[in-house]
């Protein structure tokens, strides 16, 4: 997730970006993979450039642009070279297939993508999903939260269909071992607990 830190979305009405305007600057490591970047944009532009910092590879699972809640798609993309042009695992089309486990990976660091929308558009939202293992809350999936009870069995706290990138449960016991099950997809589920608002997975704790 940290590889998209200091990435920039810029706009221009010329493909050489001789006078770019900042659309969005990713300044910190994202805590979730499904990032809806809301843009305070008041001017239309034809081109958008996504550029990563000089010491990072360009790695993206999904990238979509929106104008007034409607997705706008580029008519052409000027792309950097993929990590392996003969392997579909790294192809650019993976960024637009709505499958967060597929991804694009550049061959070199410090690369960029230029999106040509054919005419001027007013971008006010960007959906950006970095390369990831899809172990976050995915909107639309159904989840069930359990805690380990005194009678030594998992007790359900109820099912929820995710409306966003987090779930909110009431009456979760303090200092309890928790287990979140995704009923829609996935098999990688691990026991965790909460401490001072932070999530800790049991198998990732240091032995000492």
Backbone bond lengths (Angstrom), bond angles and torsions (degrees), N, CA, C in turn:
res aa  C-N    CA-C-N  psi(-1)  N-CA   C-N-CA  omega(-1)  CA-C   N-CA-C  phi
1 X - - - 1.460 - - 1.533 111.30 -
2 X 1.342 116.93 -32.02 1.461 120.06 -176.71 1.525 112.50 -68.73
3 X 1.342 117.05 -14.55 1.464 119.48 -176.08 1.524 113.16 -70.75
4 X 1.343 118.02 -14.97 1.457 118.71 177.14 1.529 111.65 -94.06
5 X 1.335 117.26 -2.06 1.466 119.59 177.97 1.529 109.89 -62.66
6 X 1.306 116.13 135.82 1.465 125.66 -177.93 1.527 112.32 73.13
7 X 1.340 116.86 13.19 1.461 119.55 171.44 1.521 109.00 -74.42
8 X 1.341 115.89 152.50 1.457 120.24 -176.02 1.529 110.91 -132.64
9 X 1.324 114.82 139.02 1.452 122.26 167.81 1.522 106.74 -104.55
10 X 1.323 115.94 123.01 1.463 120.83 -179.66 1.524 109.93 -123.89
11 X 1.340 116.52 154.31 1.458 122.39 179.58 1.522 110.26 -118.99
12 X 1.324 115.15 155.17 1.456 120.26 177.30 1.529 108.96 -163.83
13 X 1.310 115.61 158.25 1.465 119.99 172.45 1.516 111.47 -103.04
14 X 1.338 116.31 4.99 1.464 121.46 172.54 1.522 108.39 -127.35
15 X 1.326 116.35 140.93 1.453 120.26 -173.31 1.525 112.57 -70.34
16 X 1.322 117.64 -16.54 1.465 119.56 177.93 1.523 112.57 -84.05
17 X 1.329 118.02 -5.42 1.463 123.26 178.80 1.533 111.69 51.79
18 X 1.326 115.12 43.61 1.462 119.39 179.59 1.531 111.71 -68.81
19 X 1.350 116.38 -26.09 1.470 120.67 176.57 1.536 108.14 -135.13
20 X 1.330 116.59 74.36 1.472 119.48 -176.28 1.518 112.60 -75.67
21 X 1.320 115.94 152.30 1.451 123.30 173.51 1.527 108.18 -117.03
22 X 1.341 116.27 135.00 1.454 120.18 -178.99 1.528 110.42 -70.88
23 X 1.334 115.99 124.92 1.455 121.70 176.34 1.522 110.39 -95.88
24 X 1.339 116.67 -45.18 1.474 120.80 177.92 1.519 108.34 -161.84
25 X 1.340 115.20 137.37 1.462 122.18 178.94 1.528 108.42 -119.34
26 X 1.327 118.16 118.45 1.465 122.20 179.07 1.522 107.51 -83.47
27 X 1.319 116.21 106.00 1.467 121.02 -170.61 1.520 113.98 -96.89
28 X 1.328 118.14 -15.28 1.460 119.92 -173.99 1.519 109.80 -143.11
29 X 1.342 116.90 163.52 1.454 122.20 178.77 1.522 109.89 -68.39
30 X 1.307 115.92 130.57 1.451 120.59 179.90 1.525 110.46 -72.40
31 X 1.340 117.06 144.60 1.460 121.90 177.64 1.522 112.15 -90.88
32 X 1.318 116.92 -11.51 1.459 122.35 178.21 1.522 108.29 -133.91
33 X 1.330 116.04 163.14 1.464 117.88 -179.51 1.524 112.24 -89.62
34 X 1.354 117.07 -26.65 1.454 121.94 -176.68 1.523 108.38 -92.14
35 X 1.335 116.17 96.41 1.461 120.92 -172.52 1.522 111.33 -109.64
36 X 1.329 116.21 112.97 1.449 121.22 172.42 1.529 107.44 -95.74
37 X 1.305 116.38 107.19 1.457 122.13 -177.14 1.522 108.48 -92.02
38 X 1.330 116.17 109.74 1.459 121.13 -179.65 1.532 108.91 -85.73
39 X 1.312 115.76 126.59 1.457 121.73 -171.51 1.531 110.10 -111.24
40 X 1.315 116.30 129.75 1.460 121.45 174.18 1.532 107.62 -89.91
41 X 1.315 115.41 83.60 1.460 120.83 -173.02 1.525 109.85 -117.93
42 X 1.328 117.58 130.97 1.461 121.19 -177.16 1.517 113.19 -118.60
43 X 1.318 117.12 1.42 1.460 119.93 -177.37 1.528 110.91 -130.22
44 X 1.309 116.22 143.95 1.458 121.35 -179.79 1.528 110.90 -87.81
45 X 1.337 114.23 143.81 1.463 120.93 176.57 1.525 109.27 -140.25
46 X 1.311 115.21 156.52 1.470 120.04 -179.58 1.519 112.34 -88.67
47 X 1.339 117.99 -34.50 1.456 121.66 -173.61 1.532 111.60 -115.22
48 X 1.321 115.49 143.58 1.460 122.20 172.53 1.522 108.07 -127.26
49 X 1.309 116.17 134.79 1.469 121.13 178.09 1.522 109.79 -117.13
50 X 1.338 115.39 130.94 1.468 120.66 172.40 1.517 107.13 -108.74
51 X 1.323 116.66 123.06 1.464 121.29 -175.97 1.524 109.99 -133.78
52 X 1.344 116.12 132.92 1.465 120.86 177.97 1.528 109.37 -94.13
53 X 1.329 115.86 165.98 1.459 120.21 179.98 1.539 109.80 -67.14
54 X 1.313 116.48 164.59 1.463 122.15 -170.38 1.525 113.92 -63.75
55 X 1.338 118.41 -28.64 1.473 120.51 -175.84 1.526 112.38 -104.11
56 X 1.329 117.24 23.45 1.465 120.56 -179.47 1.517 110.48 -129.03
57 X 1.331 115.99 144.74 1.454 120.86 172.08 1.529 108.77 -78.59
58 X 1.307 115.95 152.07 1.455 120.64 176.26 1.526 107.57 -84.56
59 X 1.336 116.40 109.05 1.466 122.80 -178.03 1.528 108.73 -128.28
60 X 1.318 116.61 115.71 1.458 121.15 -179.18 1.519 110.73 -138.50
61 X 1.332 115.47 138.90 1.461 120.48 174.94 1.523 111.10 -93.59
62 X 1.334 116.69 -40.72 1.460 121.63 179.31 1.518 109.66 -146.24
63 X 1.348 115.65 145.58 1.458 120.83 175.19 1.530 108.37 -151.50
64 X 1.335 115.97 117.10 1.466 121.27 -177.87 1.526 109.33 -137.50
65 X 1.328 115.55 145.64 1.458 122.29 -177.81 1.529 109.65 -116.20
66 X 1.355 115.14 145.54 1.460 119.47 -175.50 1.529 110.79 -133.54
67 X 1.325 114.36 142.83 1.455 122.96 172.88 1.521 107.74 -124.73
68 X 1.332 116.43 113.61 1.470 121.43 -179.08 1.523 111.70 52.24
69 X 1.347 116.00 50.29 1.466 125.62 175.67 1.527 114.26 71.93
70 X 1.316 117.50 -1.08 1.451 121.10 177.82 1.527 109.31 -105.80
71 X 1.327 116.07 131.60 1.461 118.52 179.77 1.522 110.16 -69.13
72 X 1.330 115.75 135.18 1.462 122.03 174.50 1.524 107.89 -113.55
73 X 1.318 115.20 131.13 1.458 120.17 -174.99 1.524 110.91 -110.93
74 X 1.315 116.75 139.26 1.470 119.77 179.90 1.521 111.42 -69.41
75 X 1.326 115.15 150.72 1.467 120.19 175.17 1.520 110.50 -87.31
76 X 1.333 116.08 -17.61 1.470 120.24 178.35 1.525 109.22 -156.33
77 X 1.341 115.81 149.22 1.458 121.64 178.45 1.524 109.12 -130.73
78 X 1.316 116.21 125.12 1.464 121.08 173.05 1.522 106.49 -92.53
79 X 1.330 116.18 109.56 1.464 120.61 -169.93 1.517 111.99 -112.99
80 X 1.308 114.91 152.10 1.457 121.38 172.76 1.526 109.12 -78.59
81 X 1.312 116.08 169.97 1.463 120.86 -176.73 1.525 110.85 -73.58
82 X 1.347 117.94 132.88 1.468 120.11 178.24 1.521 111.29 -71.95
83 X 1.313 116.27 163.49 1.464 122.38 -178.65 1.520 111.33 -56.42
84 X 1.315 116.74 -41.08 1.469 122.06 176.37 1.520 107.18 -144.68
85 X 1.334 116.38 107.69 1.457 121.17 -175.30 1.519 112.92 -66.31
86 X 1.315 117.44 -17.15 1.464 121.28 -177.97 1.527 112.83 -96.34
87 X 1.310 116.86 3.98 1.460 121.43 -177.45 1.520 109.55 -120.56
88 X 1.343 116.90 119.10 1.461 121.24 -178.71 1.526 113.08 -64.46
89 X 1.330 117.45 -14.69 1.464 120.23 -179.72 1.523 111.33 -60.58
90 X 1.340 117.25 -26.74 1.461 120.75 -173.54 1.528 113.05 -112.88
91 X 1.329 119.65 10.84 1.456 122.17 -173.08 1.524 111.88 -71.60
92 X 1.324 116.23 152.81 1.463 122.01 -176.48 1.523 112.22 -64.81
93 X 1.321 117.83 -31.90 1.467 121.51 -178.83 1.521 112.08 -58.99
94 X 1.318 118.03 -21.07 1.466 121.42 178.86 1.526 112.44 -62.64
95 X 1.329 116.33 -21.63 1.470 119.94 -179.39 1.524 112.59 -75.83
96 X 1.321 117.23 -9.49 1.462 120.14 -173.01 1.525 112.25 -128.26
97 X 1.343 118.11 18.67 1.464 121.32 -175.61 1.529 113.39 -100.22
98 X 1.334 117.49 4.23 1.471 123.12 179.21 1.532 112.26 58.21
99 X 1.324 116.10 30.41 1.467 122.75 177.17 1.525 107.42 -124.37
100 X 1.343 118.33 100.40 1.472 121.55 -171.85 1.526 115.47 -63.71
101 X 1.329 118.49 -12.09 1.457 119.55 -179.82 1.530 112.73 -88.42
102 X 1.330 118.18 -15.95 1.457 120.43 174.22 1.524 108.59 -89.43
103 X 1.333 117.54 155.19 1.464 118.63 -173.94 1.520 111.68 -156.78
104 X 1.331 114.76 162.87 1.460 123.27 171.74 1.520 108.42 -105.53
105 X 1.323 116.07 140.01 1.465 121.52 178.18 1.522 109.10 -135.22
106 X 1.325 116.16 127.43 1.464 120.51 -179.01 1.526 111.27 -79.59
107 X 1.309 115.24 156.96 1.466 120.89 179.44 1.523 111.30 -77.42
108 X 1.336 116.22 -31.34 1.457 120.89 -176.53 1.522 110.44 -123.70
109 X 1.309 116.02 164.02 1.461 122.18 177.58 1.532 110.54 -82.17
110 X 1.328 114.63 160.93 1.452 120.03 174.56 1.511 115.41 68.47
111 X 1.319 118.01 31.00 1.459 121.80 -174.17 1.529 112.59 -92.98
112 X 1.341 115.30 177.29 1.452 120.83 -177.02 1.526 111.39 -147.38
113 X 1.330 114.73 160.31 1.460 123.45 172.43 1.520 107.22 -124.50
114 X 1.338 117.17 136.62 1.467 121.69 177.36 1.521 108.32 -117.28
115 X 1.339 115.46 124.92 1.458 122.17 -177.43 1.528 109.23 -106.75
116 X 1.323 115.61 124.32 1.464 122.63 178.06 1.527 108.24 -105.70
117 X 1.339 117.20 115.23 1.461 121.25 -177.83 1.531 112.64 -90.87
118 X 1.311 117.07 1.98 1.461 120.63 175.89 1.508 113.92 83.09
119 X 1.312 117.23 -30.50 1.462 123.64 176.26 1.526 107.97 -151.66
120 X 1.291 117.06 171.85 1.460 120.82 -177.43 1.529 111.21 -70.94
121 X 1.327 116.31 133.17 1.464 122.59 179.77 1.528 108.91 -130.14
122 X 1.327 115.26 155.88 1.460 120.98 178.44 1.526 108.38 -106.81
123 X 1.315 117.25 95.37 1.457 122.26 -178.56 1.522 109.25 -78.09
124 X 1.346 117.34 122.45 1.464 119.56 176.62 1.522 113.59 -125.19
125 X 1.345 116.64 2.61 1.465 119.59 172.65 1.527 109.46 -154.50
126 X 1.320 115.36 141.74 1.466 122.02 176.73 1.521 107.67 -127.55
127 X 1.314 116.49 128.26 1.463 120.83 172.36 1.522 107.23 -97.61
128 X 1.322 115.93 114.17 1.462 121.69 -175.85 1.523 109.09 -124.66
129 X 1.323 116.51 117.40 1.459 121.94 177.80 1.525 108.56 -118.95
130 X 1.327 118.39 110.67 1.464 120.57 178.00 1.531 110.90 -66.76
131 X 1.289 116.93 166.17 1.460 121.15 172.12 1.535 108.22 -56.76
132 X 1.344 116.46 131.81 1.459 119.84 -173.10 1.521 110.57 -159.12
133 X 1.345 116.64 176.15 1.459 122.94 178.60 1.525 112.53 -99.26
134 X 1.331 117.10 8.45 1.465 122.88 178.68 1.526 111.61 58.20
135 X 1.327 116.46 37.91 1.465 121.28 179.39 1.528 112.18 -101.68
136 X 1.307 116.48 25.57 1.454 121.52 178.35 1.524 109.17 -110.44
137 X 1.323 116.47 175.66 1.459 120.43 176.31 1.524 108.66 -71.91
138 X 1.330 115.97 123.82 1.454 119.80 179.79 1.536 109.10 -106.75
139 X 1.341 118.35 122.60 1.463 120.68 179.03 1.530 111.63 -53.93
140 X 1.340 115.44 133.23 1.461 121.13 179.25 1.507 113.91 99.48
141 X 1.339 117.76 -19.80 1.466 121.02 177.88 1.526 110.26 -81.01
142 X 1.339 115.79 154.25 1.463 121.68 178.88 1.521 110.01 -103.62
143 X 1.337 116.34 132.07 1.457 122.81 -176.38 1.532 110.65 -125.25
144 X 1.345 114.80 155.41 1.453 120.95 173.50 1.523 108.26 -135.06
145 X 1.338 116.15 127.42 1.460 121.71 -178.32 1.530 109.83 -100.51
146 X 1.338 116.49 134.41 1.457 122.93 178.65 1.530 109.77 -122.71
147 X 1.334 116.25 155.02 1.463 121.12 168.28 1.530 108.54 -130.08
148 X 1.344 115.32 154.78 1.471 121.61 -177.84 1.524 108.69 -84.03
149 X 1.343 116.34 113.82 1.455 121.45 -174.21 1.511 113.89 -86.84
150 X 1.349 115.62 172.65 1.463 121.71 -178.60 1.525 112.35 -65.51
151 X 1.339 116.41 -25.40 1.465 118.58 178.71 1.525 111.81 -88.21
152 X 1.340 115.06 19.19 1.461 123.27 173.04 1.530 112.70 59.21
153 X 1.320 114.72 52.42 1.461 120.40 172.26 1.531 108.75 -153.93
154 X 1.329 115.88 159.85 1.459 120.91 -179.41 1.524 109.98 -77.42
155 X 1.332 116.20 130.71 1.454 122.49 -178.90 1.537 108.19 -116.22
156 X 1.328 115.83 128.69 1.464 120.83 -176.04 1.517 112.07 -76.34
157 X 1.332 114.78 138.95 1.460 121.96 172.03 1.524 111.16 -103.03
158 X 1.316 116.07 8.40 1.460 120.50 175.18 1.519 113.81 110.40
159 X 1.347 113.95 163.16 1.463 121.85 178.65 1.519 109.89 -103.16
160 X 1.328 114.64 148.66 1.460 121.16 176.92 1.527 109.64 -142.28
161 X 1.325 115.47 141.14 1.458 120.74 169.02 1.521 107.52 -94.38
162 X 1.318 116.35 120.47 1.463 120.77 -173.20 1.526 111.13 -65.74
163 X 1.321 115.71 126.00 1.454 121.72 175.74 1.524 111.33 -95.91
164 X 1.327 115.70 -17.16 1.459 121.10 179.70 1.504 109.64 -146.46
165 X 1.334 116.93 -149.46 1.462 121.43 -174.25 1.528 112.30 -97.29
166 X 1.340 117.51 8.67 1.455 119.99 175.79 1.525 109.33 -146.03
167 X 1.330 115.88 160.91 1.455 123.22 176.66 1.519 108.81 -115.75
168 X 1.314 116.76 145.23 1.463 120.54 179.21 1.526 108.97 -120.89
169 X 1.349 115.48 119.85 1.465 121.91 179.00 1.525 109.64 -118.65
170 X 1.321 115.74 145.11 1.468 121.79 175.05 1.525 109.72 -103.75
171 X 1.314 115.80 159.85 1.470 122.81 174.16 1.525 113.20 60.39
172 X 1.322 116.86 36.62 1.469 120.54 174.69 1.524 108.17 -80.30
173 X 1.335 118.95 123.40 1.467 121.08 -177.67 1.533 111.76 -59.44
174 X 1.322 116.32 142.82 1.463 120.76 177.55 1.520 110.82 -69.09
175 X 1.322 115.76 144.47 1.468 123.50 175.06 1.526 112.98 57.45
176 X 1.337 116.86 24.51 1.468 120.09 -179.19 1.522 110.61 -88.33
177 X 1.335 115.38 151.52 1.455 120.59 168.16 1.525 108.11 -77.49
178 X 1.329 116.41 131.89 1.461 121.97 -175.04 1.527 111.05 -120.18
179 X 1.322 114.68 157.67 1.456 120.86 -176.91 1.527 107.27 -150.71
180 X 1.337 116.93 118.82 1.458 121.73 -177.24 1.524 109.53 -107.00
181 X 1.311 116.08 121.47 1.462 122.19 -177.89 1.527 110.17 -106.33
182 X 1.326 116.23 127.63 1.456 122.42 174.92 1.521 108.26 -93.17
183 X 1.327 116.77 113.76 1.455 120.47 -177.59 1.523 112.81 -81.57
184 X 1.310 117.29 -12.71 1.463 121.38 -175.90 1.519 112.17 -88.18
185 X 1.324 117.47 -40.82 1.462 120.80 -175.49 1.527 108.83 -161.22
186 X 1.337 115.68 167.37 1.456 120.92 170.14 1.509 114.95 86.98
187 X 1.330 115.25 150.87 1.460 121.79 -179.10 1.522 112.78 -130.08
188 X 1.333 118.09 -8.17 1.461 120.77 -177.51 1.526 109.78 -86.01
189 X 1.336 115.66 94.27 1.463 121.39 -177.62 1.518 109.07 -125.20
190 X 1.328 117.08 130.55 1.453 121.28 -175.41 1.530 110.68 -131.33
191 X 1.317 115.82 149.94 1.461 122.47 178.38 1.529 109.24 -73.47
192 X 1.334 116.20 139.30 1.464 120.28 179.47 1.525 109.70 -144.13
193 X 1.333 115.86 170.74 1.463 121.56 172.33 1.521 108.49 -141.61
194 X 1.323 116.49 165.69 1.458 122.00 -179.65 1.517 110.15 -109.61
195 X 1.332 115.55 137.67 1.468 121.15 177.28 1.518 108.14 -142.62
196 X 1.333 115.75 118.37 1.464 121.85 -179.39 1.532 111.67 53.51
197 X 1.322 114.90 39.68 1.456 119.91 176.49 1.514 115.14 81.02
198 X 1.341 117.64 -0.41 1.461 121.13 -179.98 1.535 109.92 -105.87
199 X 1.321 115.20 149.32 1.464 121.60 -179.75 1.523 109.95 -97.47
200 X 1.336 115.78 131.04 1.466 121.43 179.08 1.522 109.03 -125.43
201 X 1.325 116.05 123.84 1.456 120.50 175.82 1.522 109.00 -86.13
202 X 1.329 116.82 135.39 1.451 122.09 -172.17 1.517 111.99 -61.46
203 X 1.339 117.57 -43.29 1.461 119.04 -175.53 1.507 113.79 -76.10
204 X 1.340 117.66 -4.86 1.467 120.12 179.02 1.535 112.10 -102.56
205 X 1.331 117.41 1.20 1.459 120.57 -179.98 1.528 110.54 -76.30
206 X 1.330 118.34 143.83 1.459 120.32 176.90 1.531 111.19 -64.97
207 X 1.317 116.72 146.59 1.467 121.67 -176.82 1.523 111.69 -62.86
208 X 1.324 117.58 -36.43 1.453 119.79 -177.97 1.528 110.94 -90.04
